[in-house]
Amino acid sequence: MKLHSWQYKAKKILEEAKAFSSENLKNVIGKLEKVEAKQWDILCRAHITEARWFYGGQIPTFDEYIKNAWISIGSLGGLVLVCFVEADSIVHQFPNCPKDSQLFCRSSLITRLNNDLGTSKAEMERKDIPKAVQSYTIEKGVSEEKARNHVKELISNSWKKINEEILDSRFSRVIVNLSKNMARTAQCIYQHGDGVGTSTGVTKDCIVSSILRPIPI
């Protein structure tokens, strides 16, 4: 009788837990869909802007390019996925984070600028729109070297802003770490050239060394 009673209680607790989890999951997914749809809308608008520049033969100013480029890199949409890690605690925070904090903007900007430094040469050969380096070179009438140094300075300043946000952040540690690590990853991938499109040189060697080559003991 005692065993039967225990089994009944355990079964009831399990059913209640499943029902609670299912309902919570539906709520989280519903909130995520709204946030993700908004981010897709923002991303598509940024890509449309770049398409207009391309087909209209327009060369954006450096500020115009930066204002659009930190969005068109697509980082904001990727950050939505972190909501699956801590459910409601992040779902409630995420919609306000981009407008209340420089964290997402700066990490996305670092990702974009490192991407431009590593890939813009090949993209210009494909007749793509001017990137950060080219926009600054054309607008200011300076050498490519000076333009690249200016972009590197922006990256350095953005890291300072991110560090300030990390010390005084109102947001979940998961959001903070994801934003920070996204910028770190971009800098690692593109610091020696195009670590994605061509995957040659130092970047490829680092990946092969980390994954395939045995660590001497």
Secondary structure, 3 states (H helix, E strand, C coil): CHHHHHHHHHHHHHHHHHHHHHHHHHHHHHHHHHHHHHHHHHHHHHHHHHHHHHHHCCCCCHHHHHHHHHHHCCHHHHHHHHHHHHCHHHHCCHHHHHHHCCHHHHHHHHHHHHHHHHHHHHHHHCCCCCCHHHHHHHHHCCCHHHHHHHHHHHHHHHHHHHHHHHHCCCCCHHHHHHHHHHHHHHHHHHCCCCCCCCCCCHHHHHHHHHHCCCCCC
